[in-house]
Amino acid sequence: MEGGGRVRVDAWTWGVRVFKTRSAAATACRAGHVKVNGERAKPATPVVVGDEVRVRREGVERILVVRRLLAKRASATVAAEACTDLTPPPPPREHVAVAAQRDRGAGRPTKRERREIDRLRGR
């Protein structure tokens, strides 16, 4: 869909492959995880070219700017062209010492092993 038309936000987020299904996109809208230009969006909220859509999924907020309207699910290349992703990169992972893991079926740790585990965890 080109030009000055409008598309539902749930259909657009599904079309640009933010959600796997349109019903998942609608559910996210109803739960308040989708915002259009800073306002909570219902599934039928229209989006136009130039709108900013913020989607919160799995603790990460994606910031997308609408460049092209899609009413149907598109291929990955078309979906990438339909929006500009302004999401900041995730912070670098901290280097955390990997906790020792017991072999499966080795039973409960002994008192000595529990003390060593506590020492490793800094308790």
Backbone as a printed PyTorch tensor [residue, N CA C, xyz], in Angstrom:
tensor([[[  0.8440,  -1.1670,   0.0000],
         [  0.0000,   0.0000,   0.0000],
         [  0.8940,   1.2350,   0.0000]],

        [[  0.7680,   2.0880,  -0.9440],
         [  1.6030,   3.2790,  -1.0760],
         [  0.7420,   4.5210,  -0.9390]],

        [[  1.4110,   5.6630,  -0.8300],
         [  0.6940,   6.9290,  -0.8110],
         [  0.3270,   7.3590,   0.5920]],

        [[ -0.7620,   8.1280,   0.7030],
         [ -1.1520,   8.7050,   1.9780],
         [ -2.1710,   7.8860,   2.7270]],

        [[ -2.2230,   6.5760,   2.5260],
         [ -3.1920,   5.7230,   3.2000],
         [ -2.8490,   5.5120,   4.6630]],

        [[ -3.6790,   4.7210,   5.3060],
         [ -3.4830,   4.3760,   6.7070],
         [ -3.6100,   2.8640,   6.8480]],

        [[ -2.9000,   2.3230,   7.8190],
         [ -2.9420,   0.8880,   8.0980],
         [ -3.0510,   0.7200,   9.6050]],

        [[ -3.7720,  -0.3120,  10.0300],
         [ -3.8750,  -0.5990,  11.4590],
         [ -2.4950,  -0.9390,  12.0180]],

        [[ -2.2420,  -0.5150,  13.2480],
         [ -0.9290,  -0.7480,  13.8510],
         [ -0.6750,  -2.2370,  14.0670]],

        [[ -1.7040,  -3.0160,  14.3960],
         [ -1.4650,  -4.4480,  14.5870],
         [ -1.1030,  -5.1290,  13.2680]],

        [[ -1.7480,  -4.7070,  12.1750],
         [ -1.4370,  -5.2750,  10.8650],
         [ -0.0430,  -4.8470,  10.4080]],

        [[  0.3370,  -3.6090,  10.6940],
         [  1.6510,  -3.1240,  10.2670],
         [  2.7800,  -3.8120,  11.0370]],

        [[  2.6340,  -3.9360,  12.3610],
         [  3.6920,  -4.5900,  13.1400],
         [  3.8240,  -6.0580,  12.7630]],

        [[  2.7060,  -6.6980,  12.4180],
         [  2.7520,  -8.0880,  11.9280],
         [  3.3890,  -8.1230,  10.5470]],

        [[  3.0650,  -7.1520,   9.6960],
         [  3.5930,  -7.1090,   8.3300],
         [  5.0920,  -6.9000,   8.2690]],

        [[  5.6400,  -6.1210,   9.2200],
         [  7.0930,  -5.8870,   9.2200],
         [  7.8250,  -6.8800,  10.1160]],

        [[  7.1150,  -7.9390,  10.4990],
         [  7.7050,  -9.0820,  11.1970],
         [  8.1920,  -8.7940,  12.6140]],

        [[  7.5060,  -7.9100,  13.3170],
         [  7.7960,  -7.7080,  14.7320],
         [  7.1300,  -8.8240,  15.5350]],

        [[  5.9220,  -9.2260,  15.0910],
         [  5.1840, -10.3110,  15.7280],
         [  4.9620, -11.4340,  14.7230]],

        [[  4.8670, -12.6730,  15.2210],
         [  4.6710, -13.8140,  14.3350],
         [  3.2570, -13.8950,  13.7920]],

        [[  2.2730, -13.4610,  14.5860],
         [  0.8850, -13.5110,  14.1350],
         [  0.2240, -12.1640,  14.3830]],

        [[ -0.8400, -11.9170,  13.6320],
         [ -1.5650, -10.6630,  13.8140],
         [ -2.2790, -10.6590,  15.1620]],

        [[ -2.7440, -11.8160,  15.6020],
         [ -3.4070, -11.8640,  16.9110],
         [ -2.4110, -11.5740,  18.0400]],

        [[ -1.1640, -11.9850,  17.8940],
         [ -0.1440, -11.6500,  18.8890],
         [  0.1150, -10.1480,  18.9070]],

        [[  0.0930,  -9.5220,  17.7310],
         [  0.2640,  -8.0730,  17.6490],
         [ -0.9050,  -7.3530,  18.3080]],

        [[ -2.1240,  -7.8340,  18.0690],
         [ -3.3040,  -7.2270,  18.6770],
         [ -3.2890,  -7.3920,  20.1960]],

        [[ -2.8660,  -8.5520,  20.6670],
         [ -2.7740,  -8.8000,  22.1060],
         [ -1.7600,  -7.8620,  22.7500]],

        [[ -0.6290,  -7.6470,  22.0950],
         [  0.3850,  -6.7330,  22.6190],
         [ -0.1480,  -5.3020,  22.6700]],

        [[ -0.9330,  -4.9210,  21.6730],
         [ -1.5320,  -3.5780,  21.6730],
         [ -2.4940,  -3.4330,  22.8450]],

        [[ -3.3530,  -4.4280,  23.0580],
         [ -4.3160,  -4.3660,  24.1530],
         [ -3.6220,  -4.3420,  25.5090]],

        [[ -2.4610,  -4.9830,  25.6080],
         [ -1.7180,  -5.0290,  26.8700],
         [ -0.9250,  -3.7570,  27.1130]],

        [[ -0.8750,  -2.8560,  26.1370],
         [ -0.1580,  -1.5940,  26.3180],
         [  1.3070,  -1.6550,  25.9540]],

        [[  1.7200,  -2.6740,  25.1970],
         [  3.1260,  -2.8210,  24.8280],
         [  3.4770,  -2.1200,  23.5250]],

        [[  2.4890,  -1.5130,  22.8690],
         [  2.7210,  -0.8250,  21.6020],
         [  2.2820,   0.6230,  21.7460]],

        [[  3.1580,   1.5480,  21.3370],
         [  2.8410,   2.9770,  21.3700],
         [  3.0820,   3.5720,  19.9900]],

        [[  2.1940,   4.4610,  19.5850],
         [  2.3500,   5.1800,  18.3240],
         [  2.4920,   6.6560,  18.6690]],

        [[  3.6270,   7.2400,  18.3230],
         [  3.9280,   8.6400,  18.6280],
         [  3.7520,   8.9440,  20.1140]],

        [[  4.1820,   8.0140,  20.9730],
         [  4.1520,   8.2240,  22.4150],
         [  2.8430,   7.8930,  23.1000]],

        [[  1.8030,   7.5590,  22.3730],
         [  0.4930,   7.2440,  22.9380],
         [  0.2380,   5.7420,  22.8540]],

        [[ -0.3920,   5.1790,  23.9020],
         [ -0.7640,   3.7660,  23.8550],
         [ -1.6710,   3.5250,  22.6670]],

        [[ -1.4300,   2.4430,  21.9710],
         [ -2.1690,   2.1690,  20.7430],
         [ -3.0920,   0.9730,  20.9220]],

        [[ -4.3280,   1.1340,  20.4750],
         [ -5.2440,   0.0040,  20.3700],
         [ -4.9120,  -0.6940,  19.0570]],

        [[ -5.3650,  -1.9320,  18.8700],
         [ -5.0370,  -2.6420,  17.6270],
         [ -5.4730,  -1.9000,  16.3630]],

        [[ -6.5650,  -1.1500,  16.4220],
         [ -7.0820,  -0.4670,  15.2340],
         [ -6.5030,   0.9330,  15.0510]],

        [[ -5.5630,   1.3460,  15.8840],
         [ -4.9600,   2.6700,  15.7340],
         [ -4.2650,   2.7550,  14.3780]],

        [[ -4.5800,   3.7870,  13.5850],
         [ -3.9480,   3.8740,  12.2660],
         [ -2.5240,   4.4230,  12.3560]],

        [[ -1.6550,   3.9310,  11.4870],
         [ -0.3110,   4.4820,  11.3560],
         [ -0.1630,   5.0290,   9.9390]],

        [[  0.6060,   6.1040,   9.8250],
         [  0.8890,   6.7050,   8.5260],
         [  2.4000,   6.8130,   8.3920]],

        [[  2.8690,   7.0820,   7.2020],
         [  4.3020,   7.2090,   6.9620],
         [  4.8460,   8.3330,   7.8350]],

        [[  5.9360,   8.0610,   8.5430],
         [  6.5640,   9.0400,   9.4120],
         [  6.2560,   8.8420,  10.8850]],

        [[  5.2780,   8.0050,  11.2270],
         [  4.9430,   7.7400,  12.6290],
         [  6.0460,   6.9360,  13.3050]],

        [[  6.1800,   7.1590,  14.6210],
         [  7.1280,   6.3950,  15.4230],
         [  6.3480,   5.3450,  16.1980]],

        [[  6.7210,   4.0900,  16.0450],
         [  6.0550,   2.9790,  16.7250],
         [  7.0640,   2.3660,  17.6870]],

        [[  6.6790,   2.2910,  18.9730],
         [  7.5290,   1.6720,  19.9930],
         [  6.8790,   0.3750,  20.4340]],

        [[  7.6380,  -0.7130,  20.3600],
         [  7.1240,  -2.0470,  20.7150],
         [  8.0060,  -2.6130,  21.8100]],

        [[  7.3720,  -3.0020,  22.9260],
         [  8.1140,  -3.5950,  24.0390],
         [  7.8800,  -5.0940,  24.0290]],

        [[  8.9560,  -5.8590,  23.8120],
         [  8.8940,  -7.3250,  23.7940],
         [ 10.0690,  -7.8850,  24.5570]],

        [[  9.7820,  -8.8080,  25.4550],
         [ 10.8200,  -9.5180,  26.2090],
         [ 11.7870,  -8.5610,  26.8850]],

        [[ 11.2640,  -7.4800,  27.4300],
         [ 12.0810,  -6.5280,  28.1700],
         [ 12.8790,  -5.5600,  27.3200]],

        [[ 12.7390,  -5.6200,  26.0020],
         [ 13.4800,  -4.7370,  25.0970],
         [ 12.4790,  -3.8910,  24.3270]],

        [[ 12.7230,  -2.5880,  24.2930],
         [ 11.8390,  -1.7070,  23.5390],
         [ 12.4610,  -1.4030,  22.1850]],

        [[ 11.7160,  -1.7260,  21.1210],
         [ 12.1650,  -1.4250,  19.7590],
         [ 11.5010,  -0.1430,  19.3060]],

        [[ 12.2770,   0.7270,  18.6710],
         [ 11.7690,   1.9920,  18.1540],
         [ 11.8270,   1.9160,  16.6360]],

        [[ 10.6520,   1.9620,  16.0010],
         [ 10.5480,   1.8360,  14.5580],
         [  9.8720,   3.0700,  13.9840]],

        [[ 10.3740,   3.5680,  12.8600],
         [  9.7550,   4.6760,  12.1540],
         [  9.1680,   4.1100,  10.8650]],

        [[  7.8970,   4.4240,  10.6150],
         [  7.1890,   3.9010,   9.4490],
         [  7.6970,   4.6030,   8.1930]],

        [[  8.2610,   3.8420,   7.2580],
         [  8.6990,   4.3880,   5.9750],
         [  7.7670,   3.9900,   4.8490]],

        [[  7.0780,   2.8750,   5.0330],
         [  6.1680,   2.3590,   4.0090],
         [  5.0700,   1.5810,   4.7090]],

        [[  3.8720,   1.6620,   4.2070],
         [  2.7400,   0.9830,   4.8220],
         [  2.5910,  -0.4200,   4.2490]],

        [[  2.4370,  -1.3800,   5.1510],
         [  2.2130,  -2.7690,   4.7540],
         [  0.9680,  -3.2700,   5.4690]],

        [[ -0.0010,  -3.7410,   4.7240],
         [ -1.2150,  -4.2940,   5.3150],
         [ -1.1450,  -5.8100,   5.4040]],

        [[ -0.2310,  -6.4180,   4.6600],
         [ -0.0700,  -7.8710,   4.6580],
         [  1.3590,  -8.2080,   5.0560]],

        [[  1.5810,  -9.4270,   5.4840],
         [  2.9270,  -9.8630,   5.8640],
         [  3.8130,  -9.8860,   4.6270]],

        [[  5.0050,  -9.3430,   4.7580],
         [  5.9110,  -9.2180,   3.6240],
         [  7.1810, -10.0240,   3.8660]],

        [[  7.9680, -10.1540,   2.8050],
         [  9.2470, -10.8540,   2.9410],
         [ 10.1700, -10.0340,   3.8370]],

        [[ 11.2330, -10.6550,   4.2850],
         [ 12.1480,  -9.9860,   5.2070],
         [ 12.7890,  -8.7520,   4.5780]],

        [[ 13.1280,  -8.8180,   3.2930],
         [ 13.7550,  -7.6650,   2.6450],
         [ 12.7800,  -6.5080,   2.5090]],

        [[ 11.5340,  -6.8050,   2.1400],
         [ 10.5140,  -5.7550,   2.0260],
         [ 10.1950,  -5.1880,   3.4050]],

        [[ 10.1160,  -6.0510,   4.4080],
         [  9.8300,  -5.5990,   5.7700],
         [ 10.9390,  -4.6870,   6.2880]],

        [[ 12.1870,  -4.9860,   5.9610],
         [ 13.3050,  -4.1510,   6.3920],
         [ 13.2510,  -2.7770,   5.7350]],

        [[ 12.7530,  -2.7140,   4.5020],
         [ 12.6410,  -1.4350,   3.8100],
         [ 11.4450,  -0.6230,   4.2920]],

        [[ 10.4630,  -1.2710,   4.9160],
         [  9.2300,  -0.6030,   5.3240],
         [  9.3780,   0.1770,   6.6150]],

        [[ 10.4810,  -0.0130,   7.3330],
         [ 10.6650,   0.7150,   8.5860],
         [ 12.1340,   1.0100,   8.8190]],

        [[ 12.3590,   2.0430,   9.6150],
         [ 13.7070,   2.3920,  10.0520],
         [ 13.8040,   2.0270,  11.5220]],

        [[ 14.7680,   1.1970,  11.8700],
         [ 14.9210,   0.7450,  13.2480],
         [ 15.8710,   1.6940,  13.9790]],

        [[ 15.3440,   2.4480,  14.9520],
         [ 16.1370,   3.3930,  15.7360],
         [ 16.4540,   2.8490,  17.1230]],

        [[ 16.2860,   1.5630,  17.3070],
         [ 16.5330,   0.9450,  18.6040],
         [ 18.0080,   1.0640,  18.9600]],

        [[ 18.3230,   1.5840,  20.1680],
         [ 19.7330,   1.6580,  20.5520],
         [ 20.3000,   0.2660,  20.7610]],

        [[ 21.5970,   0.0970,  20.5250],
         [ 22.1920,  -1.2280,  20.7140],
         [ 22.1430,  -1.6300,  22.1870]],

        [[ 22.0620,  -2.9200,  22.4590],
         [ 22.0120,  -3.3540,  23.8570],
         [ 23.3360,  -3.0580,  24.5540]],

        [[ 23.2940,  -2.8410,  25.8660],
         [ 24.5430,  -2.5870,  26.5860],
         [ 25.4360,  -3.8190,  26.5390]],

        [[ 26.7370,  -3.6150,  26.6040],
         [ 27.6350,  -4.7740,  26.5470],
         [ 27.4190,  -5.6830,  27.7540]],

        [[ 27.5460,  -6.9630,  27.4870],
         [ 27.3810,  -7.9330,  28.5660],
         [ 28.5490,  -7.8440,  29.5250]],

        [[ 28.2200,  -7.9420,  30.8080],
         [ 29.2780,  -7.9640,  31.8080],
         [ 29.8650,  -9.3710,  31.8600]],

        [[ 31.1300,  -9.4190,  32.0880],
         [ 31.7770, -10.7250,  32.1750],
         [ 31.5550, -11.2680,  33.5780]],

        [[ 30.7390, -12.2780,  33.6740],
         [ 30.4070, -12.8840,  34.9490],
         [ 31.0190, -14.2800,  34.9740]],

        [[ 31.6100, -14.5970,  36.1030],
         [ 32.1880, -15.9250,  36.2490],
         [ 31.0720, -16.9610,  36.1660]],

        [[ 31.3110, -17.9790,  35.3850],
         [ 30.3220, -19.0280,  35.2170],
         [ 30.3060, -19.8920,  36.4720]],

        [[ 29.1200, -20.0760,  37.0330],
         [ 28.9930, -20.8980,  38.2350],
         [ 29.2070, -22.3660,  37.8670]],

        [[ 29.8630, -23.0480,  38.7340],
         [ 30.1020, -24.4670,  38.4980],
         [ 28.7770, -25.2130,  38.5180]],

        [[ 28.6280, -26.1590,  37.6200],
         [ 27.4110, -26.9540,  37.5750],
         [ 27.7360, -28.3970,  37.9100]],

        [[ 26.8280, -28.9830,  38.6470],
         [ 27.0120, -30.3750,  39.0250],
         [ 26.5600, -31.2830,  37.8940]],

        [[ 27.1610, -32.4370,  37.8310],
         [ 26.7340, -33.4350,  36.8540],
         [ 25.3260, -33.8970,  37.1920]],

        [[ 24.5420, -34.1300,  36.1520],
         [ 23.1750, -34.5850,  36.3570],
         [ 23.1910, -35.9440,  37.0450]],

        [[ 22.3800, -36.0580,  38.0930],
         [ 22.2850, -37.3210,  38.8230],
         [ 23.3620, -37.4930,  39.8750]],

        [[ 24.1540, -36.4460,  40.1630],
         [ 25.2310, -36.5610,  41.1370],
         [ 24.7260, -36.4140,  42.5650]],

        [[ 23.4460, -36.1390,  42.7450],
         [ 22.8980, -36.0070,  44.0910],
         [ 23.0890, -34.6120,  44.6520]],

        [[ 22.7130, -34.4590,  45.9070],
         [ 22.8230, -33.1580,  46.5500],
         [ 24.2780, -32.8620,  46.8890]],

        [[ 24.6550, -31.5670,  46.9090],
         [ 26.0400, -31.2540,  47.2820],
         [ 26.2800, -31.5330,  48.7660]],

        [[ 27.5030, -31.8900,  49.0550],
         [ 27.8770, -32.1160,  50.4420],
         [ 28.0560, -30.7610,  51.1240]],

        [[ 28.2220, -30.7930,  52.4390],
         [ 28.3990, -29.5410,  53.1830],
         [ 29.6440, -28.8110,  52.6960]],

        [[ 30.6940, -29.5380,  52.4210],
         [ 31.9310, -28.9290,  51.9140],
         [ 31.6900, -28.2870,  50.5460]],

        [[ 30.9720, -28.9890,  49.6750],
         [ 30.6790, -28.4450,  48.3450],
         [ 29.7740, -27.2100,  48.4410]],

        [[ 28.8160, -27.2140,  49.3850],
         [ 27.9590, -26.0440,  49.5690],
         [ 28.7690, -24.8330,  50.0120]],

        [[ 29.7400, -25.0370,  50.8880],
         [ 30.6130, -23.9270,  51.3240],
         [ 31.4120, -23.3750,  50.1430]],

        [[ 31.9080, -24.2670,  49.2900],
         [ 32.6540, -23.8190,  48.1060],
         [ 31.7500, -23.0430,  47.1490]],

        [[ 30.5250, -23.5010,  46.9880],
         [ 29.5700, -22.7890,  46.1270],
         [ 29.2850, -21.4050,  46.6950]],

        [[ 29.0690, -21.3280,  48.0140],
         [ 28.8170, -20.0350,  48.6500],
         [ 30.0100, -19.1030,  48.4840]],

        [[ 31.2220, -19.6310,  48.6190],
         [ 32.4200, -18.8160,  48.4520],
         [ 32.5310, -18.2930,  47.0310]],

        [[ 32.2000, -19.1200,  46.0360],
         [ 32.2290, -18.6890,  44.6440],
         [ 31.1990, -17.5860,  44.3670]],

        [[ 30.0570, -17.7030,  44.9890],
         [ 28.9940, -16.7070,  44.7780],
         [ 29.2030, -15.4560,  45.6170]],

        [[ 30.1960, -15.4470,  46.4890],
         [ 30.5180, -14.2630,  47.2790],
         [ 29.6420, -14.0800,  48.5030]],

        [[ 29.1540, -15.1560,  49.0460],
         [ 28.2900, -15.0550,  50.2430],
         [ 29.0880, -15.1830,  51.4920]]])
